């Protein structure tokens, strides 16, 4: 009996020890390493078991572990998974670090989300951090160079201006080539506004959570008739359950021109070249030489030469302030923000002011029903300095009309009425007597209702109303040069855009037997677009202080109209994957639009795609260094609608009059068979990961567009000017590479790099009757890219006599060895001389972090391609236009026999027509640009917590800081996709200092 009691005691002690070992309680808090913010929803799991929990709304967790040998795994979407042995610890606090690879784990796609692993199309996700700290008025400028196959050309430095965005090249002749923008599931109203404004600038970049760019048919074809040029999906920030988090951001920046565009010669060089041109024309000692110099006062003034750049331009500034709050509980979450952006452009009278506010609210009525609203209001106020050759364009004037020998002030210190240079406007005086202003109010309201009657089925209805009201005001004082002849002038223009849309989506998602996953959607959509426009102008103001339309004495213009279009769509998509290894997706959409001919109002668009995760195959088990390998392919169709709302109709114009009454004139004949441009897109891609340090993708695509829309001119006998028809065909193909590497991960130091490479080729396949289209300096010809330069070939300067030289071109457009010395010689013929399309382009980026410091920088590059210096015929005129400003390159001119010079001998009234259009003005345009560089420091939480601040970061950011270009005449991005640069206000480089505080 005693032995039994002893044995029972031993067993009891062992059992108590085992019981206590099985009840170790571990608790802790999980935070974001960079910001110090707590992370709710983090999975905390005992490794190699199914036992686990998730962190609560405060980032806290409690978990029972079996023994001290247990290992806890902490995982969360977007962060690197951490594993920590329990040992003797009962409290384990964890700081998770954001993962470069994990950003692509879940991406937003058409009508939902998808894991990157299962996605069969071509798409790239962009993090909010790459957008919100970039000092731009419109978010799309921040995308430049960051996504393969996407070009973003900033053709103007005007505050509030837009960008030219092309996804995988140009796909249309006359319809839109811009992508479709979808914000929170709703297609946005986009486009350029009058005088350089941009609707996208109404959206605050700080409200954006992520952006996904859909590039191939598998990714974009569910948007059907609007997706031929790709789709940019924008998701705004949402609230998360937990304590309310506040964030305050403020920044201040300075800007200047990114490069010294159109640099003018010095005052001394200007005087020397003017005298030299006169001497070469009249002869040394001729009285006309000195007489002309005296008449135009071409000599150094007593007060020194005038720097017109300093007078007409300034240092630009940018100020932003943004306050946001997010939080909620298990039922309701919210995100609310308010922001102010105030920019002063480099040109006088160029400013941009934006006030914006957003509320995103989501509420769960029950486990089966939820709803939400996204509300955005924005007001922009833009003062405009005109671009191009407008008389009041500062950049045009400073590079054409303003001599360094002339001051804008008279002998009394007052602003001159006009310049000595042929009576040109004294723009410094005009600026105070004129106003060009554009105001925009935008309200975008979206609401959804979601019902889940059963676990695998979701019904969601999303409805949106997008309202834009833009008002343009142009005023010229009676005292101004522009307004004096008519006693002052006022012009008003108002445009309202109203877009109402509904999308009703049914989603079935279920996994069978743990290996068969099916996701099917079906939807009905409808959209109504309306625009109301009016304008009016008047002349004869009573005085210079009343610049309103109602007081003008003489109404001189009035016009107005209302127009609109509608569209109805049905769509469906089915995704299937087997065991997370084989993936198939198919989609179809049917669109009907009022913009098309009565016989072709409906069209079908579809796609088929598949993917194979090779890395999951058994034969890959011995290749552990390959962490990911997936092959995917797709084919599908999409379309492009005509830009005009009524291109298919027979139209009359009432702009003429007869016997004092309005008269109808036939303007356009009917085109009942007018249909969509059809886009067929092939794509094959390979995603890979090596040693969990190198991640990337390489893709080949081919994009063919048929039934291109063209405005066909009609014979005069028809009686109407033109009709829109589908007659052309064009092709784009290319290779894209995106590479991301984790170079060093050692303690607190981390260094990663990115490489983006794109090569895109465009070719016209078919034109109407195979006929060339000559468009000024361009030719559109079958077999050539759409943008192809077509001008005579410059041969340089004859070192013997300084005369200009061209190569003769024969009747077959072959360049010969024969030299011609007169630009108007009939042998100086145009021929194909290349285009703006680069051989390849992309970016190289690096991100380095140590403790709280982070350095991020990216170089954008383009190799090959040309830019047309369109103002060259005025700037490089070699004396033909003696009253123009002399640019610095003209200093390198021929002066005596044997000189090897860039420019011919300078002669008053010109040298053998040397300034006719030719390849002389076609510049090689390879460049490397430090597009962005940011240095930030996150202040330790131990310091900021004393002030009850959860996180704080300071940073300095530079944009367009350094530029290395093959040519130094114009900004290499100035020409845009067409490569045409003509006195637009150039890009700016900006240095911004910022602060972000969370509490």
ZARO-723798 format. One line per 5 residues: number of its first residue (from 1); their letters; for each residue x, z, y of C-alpha. Coordinates in steps of 0.001 Angstrom, whole numbers, plus 500000, padded with zeros to 6 digits. Layout:
<pts>
NUM	A	X Z Y; ...;
</pts>
This chain:
<pts>
1	XXXXX	500000 500000 500000; 502844 500871 502382; 504534 497545 501701; 501290 495760 502458; 501005 497562 505799;
6	XXXXX	504597 496671 506726; 504013 493032 505733; 500779 492981 507733; 502618 494393 510766; 505320 491708 510526;
11	XXXXX	502707 488960 510234; 500801 490407 513201; 503937 490498 515374; 504843 486914 514491; 501276 485821 515128;
16	XXXXX	501243 487585 518504; 504555 485910 519400; 503161 482488 518389; 499958 483162 520273; 501846 484117 523395;
21	XXXXX	504017 480994 523031; 500914 478827 522875; 499560 480242 526123; 502313 479608 528641; 500568 478786 531906;
26	XXXXX	502336 476391 534248; 501125 475699 537753; 502405 473954 540845; 501863 471489 543673; 502601 467764 543787;
31	XXXXX	503544 466145 547117; 504746 462814 548486; 508520 463082 548830; 508653 460962 551980; 505807 462552 553952;
36	XXXXX	505354 465956 552353; 501618 465333 552000; 499905 466733 548912; 498748 464203 546316; 495335 464692 544695;
41	XXXXX	494585 462872 541449; 498121 462966 539982; 498114 462957 536166; 500034 465916 534693; 500461 465447 530953;
46	XXXXX	502423 467066 528160; 504713 464329 526952; 503834 462692 523604; 500401 464382 523560; 496958 463726 524993;
51	XXXXX	496866 467158 526648; 496877 467070 530405; 495101 467558 533699; 495014 466113 537228; 495859 467675 540571;
56	XXXXX	492980 468874 542732; 492200 467928 546318; 495114 470086 547538; 497585 468560 545082; 497577 471699 542889;
61	XXXXX	497364 471905 539115; 497286 474480 536295; 498078 473608 532651; 498471 475533 529406; 501552 474371 527472;
66	XXXXX	502363 475205 523808; 505935 476397 524245; 509004 476348 526460; 510238 473117 524837; 507344 471146 526317;
71	XXXXX	508063 468342 528802; 505596 467580 531587; 505058 464029 532821; 503815 463507 536402; 502399 460032 537088;
76	XXXXX	500455 458487 539946; 499729 454881 540951; 502335 453711 543443; 504892 456401 542528; 507772 456735 540101;
81	XXXXX	506841 458855 537060; 508802 462125 536721; 509431 464145 533538; 510402 467826 533776; 511170 470261 530940;
86	XXXXX	509198 473509 531163; 511867 475896 529876; 511346 479334 531339; 509554 478045 534448; 505932 478964 535109;
91	XXXXX	505791 477233 538513; 506839 473611 538776; 506476 471917 542154; 507087 468176 542187; 507909 465621 544893;
96	XXXXX	506957 462129 543758; 508812 459164 545199; 507076 455914 546021; 507983 453181 543572; 508888 449648 544597;
101	XXXXX	507611 448342 541292; 504412 450372 541297; 503110 448751 544454; 502209 445794 542286; 500660 447849 539462;
106	XXXXX	497167 447452 540933; 496404 444664 543380; 493318 443611 545271; 492016 440255 544033; 488902 438187 544625;
111	XXXXX	485836 440406 544181; 487659 443474 542912; 491017 444766 541760; 493284 443993 538836; 496396 445406 537273;
116	XXXXX	499435 443265 537890; 500025 443308 534149; 496703 441614 533395; 496545 439246 536367; 496817 435580 535406;
121	XXXXX	496990 434024 538871; 499576 433841 541652; 499326 436598 544247; 501630 438792 546317; 500817 442250 547629;
126	XXXXX	502224 443514 550931; 502452 447207 551713; 500996 448684 554895; 504435 450004 555889; 505601 446407 556289;
131	XXXXX	502888 445820 558872; 501902 448852 560886; 505299 449611 562502; 506007 446006 563523; 505388 445643 567297;
136	XXXXX	502979 442690 567218; 499455 442207 568535; 498301 440430 565387; 499165 441556 561866; 499891 438090 560425;
141	XXXXX	503090 437860 562509; 504493 440713 560398; 504155 438583 557243; 506831 436093 558354; 509410 435672 555598;
146	XXXXX	508010 438386 553340; 506046 436234 550868; 507298 433229 548899; 505487 429983 549662; 504084 431272 552942;
151	XXXXX	505277 430069 556352; 504393 431981 559508; 505386 430160 562683; 505217 432028 565993; 505097 429190 568481;
156	XXXXX	504443 431267 571583; 505640 434539 573077; 502342 434940 574936; 500916 438438 574272; 497873 438110 572037;
161	XXXXX	498755 434615 570822; 498256 433557 567219; 500521 432155 564532; 500508 429067 562372; 500200 430210 558748;
166	XXXXX	500519 427822 555847; 500272 428856 552194; 502066 426321 549986; 502164 423621 552639; 499739 421421 554504;
171	XXXXX	496615 420393 552625; 494539 418443 555130; 494788 415738 557804; 492009 416790 560155; 490280 419852 558652;
176	XXXXX	491660 423364 558866; 495013 424144 557238; 494691 427883 557821; 493975 430302 554970; 490719 432153 554506;
181	XXXXX	490866 435786 555692; 488749 438305 553803; 488534 441865 555076; 487083 444509 552766; 485431 441792 550711;
186	XXXXX	483893 439857 553629; 485243 436520 554965; 486245 436968 558603; 485566 434816 561617; 488969 433551 562725;
191	XXXXX	490475 430982 565039; 492178 430371 568333; 490468 431282 571576; 490806 429586 574923; 494173 429714 576663;
196	XXXXX	496164 430919 573670; 494061 433859 572517; 493614 434749 568857; 490670 436395 567098; 492961 438099 564588;
201	XXXXX	494452 440155 567421; 491206 442149 567525; 492221 443835 564257; 494444 446909 564536; 497376 446605 562067;
206	XXXXX	497420 450392 561738; 494021 450281 559993; 495333 448068 557182; 496050 449691 553827; 497293 446601 551999;
211	XXXXX	497271 442812 552045; 497140 440465 549070; 497908 436786 549465; 496202 434588 546858; 498071 431326 546377;
216	XXXXX	496863 429427 543299; 493464 428327 542037; 493161 431129 539488; 493526 433658 542282; 491542 431909 545011;
221	XXXXX	489022 429484 543511; 486244 432095 543454; 486093 431496 547225; 485390 427833 546487; 484969 425574 549487;
226	XXXXX	487065 427778 551765; 490029 428531 549518; 492056 425301 549443; 494578 426739 551891; 494900 430073 550108;
231	XXXXX	493287 433422 550795; 494562 436518 552588; 492745 439644 551408; 492882 442606 553793; 491895 446078 552654;
236	XXXXX	491500 448760 555301; 492274 452418 554804; 489906 454776 553018; 489550 458526 553043; 490436 460791 550107;
241	XXXXX	488791 464035 549122; 490561 467120 550371; 491389 468763 553659; 491080 466504 556693; 494414 464884 557495;
246	XXXXX	495166 463843 561058; 497813 461352 562054; 499074 460556 565535; 501278 457534 566153; 502841 456523 569419;
251	XXXXX	505425 453888 570303; 507079 452287 573303; 509062 449068 573284; 511024 446640 575437; 511246 442886 574956;
256	XXXXX	513230 439876 576134; 513581 436280 574975; 514857 436074 571413; 517312 433313 572361; 518401 431700 575638;
261	XXXXX	515951 428798 575511; 516447 425731 577711; 519365 427449 579441; 519875 425996 582930; 523225 424989 584392;
266	XXXXX	524800 427309 586930; 524259 426696 590638; 527732 425259 591090; 527289 422914 588121; 523900 421845 589459;
271	XXXXX	525371 420883 592825; 528315 419136 591189; 526149 417065 588840; 523743 416063 591606; 526608 414855 593790;
276	XXXXX	528259 413128 590851; 525107 411173 590006; 524866 409953 593620; 528523 408948 593729; 528201 407035 590445;
281	XXXXX	525246 405121 591908; 526173 404561 595566; 529963 404854 595352; 532423 407415 596667; 532107 407894 600442;
286	XXXXX	528749 406144 600732; 526605 407752 603472; 523650 407981 601071; 525556 410558 599023; 525937 413183 601723;
291	XXXXX	522626 412259 603307; 520733 412925 600101; 522634 416154 599462; 521776 417397 602949; 518164 416245 602727;
296	XXXXX	517549 418280 599585; 519870 421118 600661; 521915 420777 597493; 524551 423284 598444; 525133 426980 597919;
301	XXXXX	522848 428987 600211; 524263 431781 602350; 522542 434354 600223; 523781 432796 596989; 522004 430790 594344;
306	XXXXX	518502 431759 593254; 517897 433014 589717; 514345 431821 589114; 514249 433480 585707; 514564 436853 587418;
311	XXXXX	511761 435941 589809; 509239 434512 587329; 510035 436672 584308; 510529 440348 583638; 511355 442760 580867;
316	XXXXX	508325 442963 578619; 506926 446296 577513; 504637 447444 574732; 502868 450787 574375; 500695 451890 571477;
321	XXXXX	498832 455080 570725; 496801 455601 567579; 494943 458628 566252; 493371 458674 562808; 491711 461194 560547;
326	XXXXX	490834 461015 556864; 489443 463381 554307; 486219 464419 552641; 484967 466036 549492; 483859 464959 546042;
331	XXXXX	480724 463356 547512; 481826 461903 550849; 485138 460520 552100; 485955 459027 555471; 488640 457348 557520;
336	XXXXX	488316 457095 561296; 490775 455755 563833; 491095 454884 567499; 493966 452965 569061; 495209 451517 572338;
341	XXXXX	497717 448691 572613; 499083 447720 576041; 501553 444852 576321; 503200 443275 579334; 504585 439856 578529;
346	XXXXX	507836 438423 579788; 506068 436042 582143; 504381 437445 585207; 500595 437574 584808; 500822 437699 580998;
351	XXXXX	499406 440921 579608; 497358 442059 576634; 495274 445204 576331; 493327 446203 573215; 491042 449143 572518;
356	XXXXX	489903 449424 568914; 488078 451889 566740; 487168 452034 563062; 485024 454164 560771; 485131 453724 556990;
361	XXXXX	482696 456024 555195; 481946 456276 551462; 479327 458537 549889; 478349 459235 546273; 474659 460005 545962;
366	XXXXX	475199 460641 542270; 477460 459544 539453; 475459 456315 539334; 474767 455483 542995; 477097 455249 545987;
371	XXXXX	477143 453513 549338; 479465 453034 552264; 479927 451481 555680; 482937 449942 557425; 482523 449698 561185;
376	XXXXX	485041 448129 563548; 484764 447617 567300; 487477 446152 569495; 487836 445045 573103; 490739 442899 574286;
381	XXXXX	491664 441999 577851; 494254 439253 578234; 495898 437916 581383; 497274 434488 580614; 500373 432694 581837;
386	XXXXX	499810 429070 580944; 501908 427238 578380; 503110 423654 578267; 503216 421454 581350; 500420 423108 583315;
391	XXXXX	501400 423342 586972; 501210 427154 586791; 503219 427469 583579; 506201 429685 584447; 508372 428399 581635;
396	XXXXX	507719 424792 582605; 508481 425466 586261; 511649 427439 585711; 513060 424672 583527; 511875 421699 585550;
401	XXXXX	511022 422285 589206; 512954 425295 590526; 516408 424417 591860; 519001 427199 592054; 519788 425975 595585;
406	XXXXX	516293 426850 596801; 514776 430233 597490; 511020 430917 597307; 511198 432632 600716; 511380 431105 604184;
411	XXXXX	513591 432249 607043; 511073 434993 607886; 511132 436417 604388; 507652 435124 603628; 506818 433181 600489;
416	XXXXX	507013 429444 601125; 503816 427433 600934; 505542 424901 598691; 509003 424076 597365; 511383 421621 598969;
421	XXXXX	511489 419900 595568; 508843 417209 596200; 506358 419793 597416; 505941 421454 594008; 503972 424658 593903;
426	XXXXX	505803 427855 594763; 504613 429665 591681; 505700 433041 592995; 503173 432610 595809; 500492 431108 593578;
431	XXXXX	500543 434042 591164; 499013 436323 593792; 496287 433772 594561; 495013 432951 591099; 493781 434630 587930;
436	XXXXX	493435 433426 584359; 491800 436055 582167; 490141 436202 578749; 488106 439150 577496; 486851 439552 573928;
441	XXXXX	484448 442044 572435; 484208 442131 568659; 482000 444209 566398; 482231 443878 562627; 479835 445948 560542;
446	XXXXX	479864 445984 556747; 477759 448061 554399; 477524 448232 550631; 475315 449809 548005; 476666 450247 544482;
451	XXXXX	474682 451214 541395; 476028 451904 537898; 472985 452005 535617; 475251 452308 532579; 478941 453061 532242;
456	XXXXX	480073 449460 531798; 477791 447815 534365; 478087 447849 538163; 475732 446268 540690; 477039 445996 544247;
461	XXXXX	475469 444474 547342; 477683 443958 550400; 476235 442825 553712; 478092 442131 556930; 477485 441135 560537;
466	XXXXX	480416 439876 562601; 479787 439467 566332; 482309 438042 568808; 481758 437621 572526; 484575 435964 574469;
471	XXXXX	484538 435506 578227; 487032 433337 580090; 487565 433579 583852; 489635 431222 586007; 489973 431775 589752;
476	XXXXX	491900 429941 592473; 491855 431455 595934; 491029 429296 598978; 494581 430113 600110; 496175 428727 596947;
481	XXXXX	497532 425215 596572; 495047 424579 593753; 492034 425859 595626; 492665 424957 599261; 491238 421430 599098;
486	XXXXX	487885 422681 597812; 487779 426036 599555; 488550 428017 596421; 487363 427565 592864; 485840 429714 590100;
491	XXXXX	485282 428722 586503; 483519 430847 583848; 483148 430225 580143; 481339 432343 577565; 481216 431904 573815;
496	XXXXX	479303 434053 571346; 479871 433846 567595; 477454 435468 565163; 478152 435503 561451; 475796 437120 558955;
501	XXXXX	476745 437257 555274; 475552 438820 552058; 477280 439141 548680; 475484 440520 545622; 477793 441169 542697;
506	XXXXX	477149 442155 539093; 480179 443403 537109; 480383 444136 533389; 483591 445835 532212; 484109 447215 528710;
511	XXXXX	486800 447694 526084; 485878 447180 522439; 487787 448749 519544; 490569 449762 521972; 492062 446238 521993;
516	XXXXX	489402 443834 523308; 488860 444172 527055; 486169 442083 528767; 485389 441852 532476; 482608 439514 533643;
521	XXXXX	481172 439109 537120; 478321 437083 538562; 477313 436854 542194; 475047 435256 544745; 476227 434810 548330;
526	XXXXX	474784 433424 551544; 476230 432970 555004; 474821 432026 558398; 477149 431041 561265; 475935 430565 564848;
531	XXXXX	477754 429986 568116; 476308 429932 571635; 478402 428464 574429; 478029 427938 578147; 480346 427220 581040;
536	XXXXX	479969 426762 584767; 482227 426057 587715; 481832 426222 591464; 483822 425486 594601; 483736 426697 598186;
541	XXXXX	484277 430461 598416; 483444 432323 601654; 486772 434190 601515; 489614 435046 599166; 488184 438449 598168;
546	XXXXX	484965 437117 596595; 486085 435337 593472; 482736 435151 591685; 480643 432185 590697; 477467 433262 592517;
551	XXXXX	478987 432923 595995; 480384 429412 595582; 478838 426828 597874; 479069 423829 595565; 478270 423925 591838;
556	XXXXX	480501 421317 590216; 480012 421741 586482; 477669 423285 583969; 477371 422850 580233; 476082 424692 577225;
561	XXXXX	475020 424354 573622; 474044 426249 570501; 475243 425223 567061; 475566 426631 563589; 475878 426158 559865;
566	XXXXX	474762 427834 556649; 476112 428104 553134; 474773 429357 549803; 476975 430112 546795; 476707 431105 543134;
571	XXXXX	479789 432286 541269; 480974 433788 538031; 484240 434841 536420; 485118 436061 532919; 488361 437859 532040;
576	XXXXX	489415 438715 528503; 492554 440375 527234; 493604 441361 523760; 495660 444502 523248; 497176 444228 526716;
581	XXXXX	499126 441220 525429; 497086 438024 525728; 494965 437283 528803; 492468 434529 529588; 490405 434041 532749;
586	XXXXX	487841 431430 533767; 485798 431116 536937; 483214 428801 538463; 481592 428649 541878; 478878 426376 543249;
591	XXXXX	478643 425965 547024; 476068 424277 549179; 476798 423714 552865; 474854 422306 555798; 478073 420739 557129;
596	XXXXX	478038 417989 554506; 476180 414749 553939; 472712 414880 552427; 473970 413186 549243; 476966 415507 548777;
601	XXXXX	475730 418888 549919; 476611 420752 546705; 479887 420941 544794; 481381 422945 541928; 484797 424624 541957;
606	XXXXX	486397 426201 538921; 489607 427542 537422; 491107 428352 534041; 494177 430530 533557; 496013 432516 530933;
611	XXXXX	498958 434849 530516; 501129 436096 527658; 502999 439379 527887; 505950 438356 525789; 507549 441780 526161;
616	XXXXX	504790 443279 523994; 505671 441127 520981; 507444 442734 518001; 510376 440323 518228; 511175 441790 521668;
621	XXXXX	511634 445301 520336; 515399 444864 519978; 515745 443629 523577; 515267 446948 525321; 517106 445711 528409;
626	XXXXX	514083 443459 529145; 511488 445811 530600; 508914 443125 531424; 508366 439484 530541; 505132 437621 531162;
631	XXXXX	504340 433911 531183; 501240 432681 533019; 499678 429332 533821; 496604 428148 535710; 494677 425079 536785;
636	XXXXX	491704 424905 539060; 489902 423373 542006; 488876 424478 545459; 487790 422730 548642; 487902 422451 552410;
641	XXXXX	484885 422022 554670; 484912 419670 557681; 485933 421358 560894; 482925 419946 562726; 479479 421320 562010;
646	XXXXX	477713 417954 562293; 480289 415373 561214; 477820 413940 558696; 475068 413188 561200; 474302 410218 563455;
651	XXXXX	474843 411612 566947; 474138 410567 570499; 476098 411709 573528; 474287 412621 576742; 477351 412872 578927;
656	XXXXX	476528 409604 580711; 473854 408967 583334; 471690 405986 584257; 469735 405623 587473; 470223 409300 588243;
661	XXXXX	468961 410485 584861; 470597 411540 581626; 471393 408642 579324; 471906 408678 575558; 474928 406821 574205;
666	XXXXX	475479 406322 570480; 478571 408346 569652; 478747 408778 565878; 477100 407032 562942; 475776 408909 559927;
671	XXXXX	477986 409655 556930; 475517 410782 554206; 478235 410857 551533; 480589 413122 553502; 481841 415835 551142;
676	XXXXX	484452 418500 550696; 488121 417785 550518; 488969 418527 546882; 492023 420543 545979; 493468 420543 542440;
681	XXXXX	496054 423238 541877; 498495 423635 538970; 500626 426759 538640; 503065 428119 536089; 504880 431394 536574;
686	XXXXX	507241 433808 534865; 507308 437520 535717; 510273 439534 534506; 511908 442938 534608; 515457 443723 533503;
691	XXXXX	516890 447202 532753; 514114 448726 534875; 516177 447789 537945; 515485 444107 538513; 511970 442771 538979;
696	XXXXX	510930 439283 539930; 508859 436179 539474; 509541 432478 539571; 506803 429893 539951; 506280 426160 540072;
701	XXXXX	503132 424760 541661; 501586 421389 542334; 498726 421059 544773; 496870 417766 545099; 494238 417206 547796;
706	XXXXX	491890 414214 547557; 488927 412988 549590; 490802 413955 552735; 488655 413974 555844; 489608 411390 558454;
711	XXXXX	487920 410305 561656; 487645 406538 561219; 487553 404523 564427; 484871 401820 564401; 484822 398335 565862;
716	XXXXX	483290 398112 569363; 480545 395914 567958; 479210 398871 565955; 478287 400648 569173; 479540 404085 568081;
721	XXXXX	483050 405387 568488; 483811 406831 565048; 482597 408354 561825; 484065 411018 559538; 484858 409792 556020;
726	XXXXX	486688 410952 552857; 489521 408486 552266; 492960 410148 551973; 495066 411955 549374; 498062 414264 549720;
731	XXXXX	500300 416345 547459; 502368 419518 547777; 504685 420868 545106; 507329 423520 545110; 509267 426375 543589;
736	XXXXX	508979 430020 544613; 511203 432969 543739; 510649 436623 544546; 513306 439099 543430; 513406 442855 543900;
741	XXXXX	516282 445068 542753; 516952 448795 542655; 520688 448666 543271; 521463 452391 543476; 519380 455421 542550;
746	XXXXX	521697 458415 542778; 520362 461771 543843; 519058 461531 547393; 520526 458070 547939; 518573 454959 547121;
751	XXXXX	519272 451303 547859; 517007 448405 546973; 517023 444720 547929; 514597 441812 548051; 515098 438062 547963;
756	XXXXX	512400 435510 548786; 513078 431801 548215; 510688 428861 548685; 511075 425112 548395; 507998 423050 549264;
761	XXXXX	507623 419280 549364; 504715 417441 550966; 503793 413789 550409; 500946 411510 551482; 499577 409713 548427;
766	XXXXX	496827 407586 549959; 495683 406402 553394; 492855 404140 554468; 493825 400658 553212; 497398 401914 552924;
771	XXXXX	497829 401515 556690; 500401 403550 558612; 499188 405872 561358; 501569 406049 564315; 501130 409289 566229;
776	XXXXX	503574 409327 569153; 506890 410473 567618; 505414 410782 564119; 504369 408370 561407; 501846 409132 558664;
781	XXXXX	502732 406820 555799; 502079 406773 552070; 505014 408268 550184; 506248 410328 553147; 505540 413899 554304;
786	XXXXX	502671 414218 556749; 505036 415353 559512; 507685 412613 559590; 509569 411714 562758; 509555 408029 563694;
791	XXXXX	511891 407191 566609; 514959 405015 567377; 518386 406198 566213; 520830 407529 568810; 524465 406486 568373;
796	XXXXX	526027 408712 571029; 528038 407916 574155; 530451 405025 574522; 533829 406656 575320; 534918 403522 577153;
801	XXXXX	532332 403519 579935; 529985 406476 579323; 526983 404298 578549; 524347 405395 576006; 524318 403816 572565;
806	XXXXX	521668 403248 569902; 521817 401667 566480; 519834 398464 566193; 517026 398583 563634; 515912 395435 561828;
811	XXXXX	512344 394343 561100; 512368 396243 557787; 513237 399482 559603; 516793 399501 558234; 519407 401006 560520;
816	XXXXX	522237 398515 561094; 525777 398934 562373; 524998 396961 565517; 525280 399001 568726; 522835 398541 571580;
821	XXXXX	523486 399896 575106; 520008 399769 576673; 517111 401954 575556; 514578 399243 576352; 516353 396582 574309;
826	XXXXX	513863 395236 571701; 516388 395973 568959; 515988 399702 569705; 513126 400191 567260; 511682 403311 565658;
831	XXXXX	512370 404164 562035; 511884 407100 559688; 514416 409808 560610; 513349 412971 558744; 510934 415790 559435;
836	XXXXX	510583 419460 560291; 510161 420575 556670; 513197 422675 555636; 514976 422121 552334; 514250 425753 551512;
841	XXXXX	513386 428961 553351; 512785 432659 552747; 514252 436063 553454; 516820 438627 552331; 515970 442290 552761;
846	XXXXX	517510 445682 552102; 516112 449197 552077; 518409 452232 552077; 517371 455870 552127; 519274 459146 552109;
851	XXXXX	517506 462469 552374; 515167 461932 555355; 516861 458814 556693; 515698 455291 555935; 517193 451973 557012;
856	XXXXX	515241 448809 556334; 516180 445327 557514; 515247 441747 556681; 516850 438418 557530; 514657 435314 557553;
861	XXXXX	516309 431969 556937; 515562 428261 556778; 517997 425561 555667; 517405 421944 556652; 514605 420482 558702;
866	XXXXX	514559 419253 562290; 512923 420229 565555; 511805 417768 568221; 513048 418796 571672; 510017 417234 573334;
871	XXXXX	511021 418158 576864; 514388 416441 576380; 513295 413243 578094; 512780 415338 581240; 515717 417698 580743;
876	XXXXX	518402 415356 579378; 517674 412549 581812; 521287 411839 582916; 520175 411388 586522; 516996 409352 585985;
881	XXXXX	514845 412224 587250; 517148 413772 589821; 514591 416288 591039; 514397 418087 587714; 516351 421226 586902;
886	XXXXX	519642 420444 585141; 520008 422151 581740; 523372 423550 580718; 524050 420977 577930; 524134 418209 580580;
891	XXXXX	527420 419638 581833; 529068 418087 578751; 528816 414534 580122; 531103 411504 580270; 533289 411368 583413;
896	XXXXX	536203 409031 582698; 537339 406510 580055; 538302 408156 576783; 535960 411130 577187; 534174 412186 574011;
901	XXXXX	531028 413698 575466; 527577 414730 574284; 525793 413037 577188; 526257 409733 579042; 527646 409284 582527;
906	XXXXX	525272 410816 585031; 523863 408160 587377; 521181 408487 590041; 517967 406827 588741; 519344 406774 585180;
911	XXXXX	521893 405243 582864; 520465 402292 580902; 517246 404157 579980; 519206 406813 578124; 516247 409197 578060;
916	XXXXX	513860 407101 575951; 512627 408832 572811; 515275 408755 570076; 517057 411002 567601; 519035 412242 570580;
921	XXXXX	516231 414787 570996; 515947 415564 567274; 517888 418740 566554; 519052 420119 563208; 517191 423377 562747;
926	XXXXX	518779 425576 560078; 518845 429224 561129; 519308 432833 560067; 517382 435489 561977; 517383 439263 561772;
931	XXXXX	513603 439398 561824; 513139 443143 561449; 515334 446219 561329; 514011 449780 561256; 515832 453093 561232;
936	XXXXX	513600 456094 560632; 514047 459800 560052; 511503 462063 558394; 511934 465553 559789; 512142 468172 557002;
941	XXXXX	508882 469905 556264; 510580 473285 556566; 511102 472550 560251; 507820 470876 561228; 505656 473316 559259;
946	XXXXX	506495 476007 561818; 504435 474000 564305; 501665 473574 561696; 502636 469926 561244; 502554 468525 557713;
951	XXXXX	504936 465635 558372; 506751 463982 561261; 508815 460835 561509; 510708 459178 564346; 511937 455601 564222;
956	XXXXX	513466 452757 566161; 512527 449211 565212; 513973 445872 566286; 512334 442450 565889; 514055 439076 566302;
961	XXXXX	517175 440998 567270; 519797 438432 566221; 519520 434681 565751; 522137 432342 564325; 520984 428723 564624;
966	XXXXX	522501 425304 564090; 521182 424292 567515; 521110 426514 570604; 518641 424561 572739; 515267 426040 571726;
971	XXXXX	514052 428901 569562; 514246 427651 565935; 510673 428828 565239; 509353 427367 568472; 508254 424047 567004;
976	XXXXX	505949 425499 564362; 505018 423500 561278; 505117 420186 563176; 508554 420847 564670; 507391 420024 568204;
981	XXXXX	508769 422213 571028; 507494 421572 574537; 507814 424266 577223; 505731 426909 575401; 506689 430499 576216;
986	XXXXX	509223 431282 573458; 509373 434148 571023; 510627 437525 572136; 512980 440098 570699; 511669 443630 570871;
991	XXXXX	513123 447113 570459; 510509 449790 569818; 510797 453569 569641; 508076 455365 567730; 506801 458710 566508;
996	XXXX	504340 459514 563726; 502958 463027 563248; 500634 464262 560512; 498773 467543 560700;
</pts>
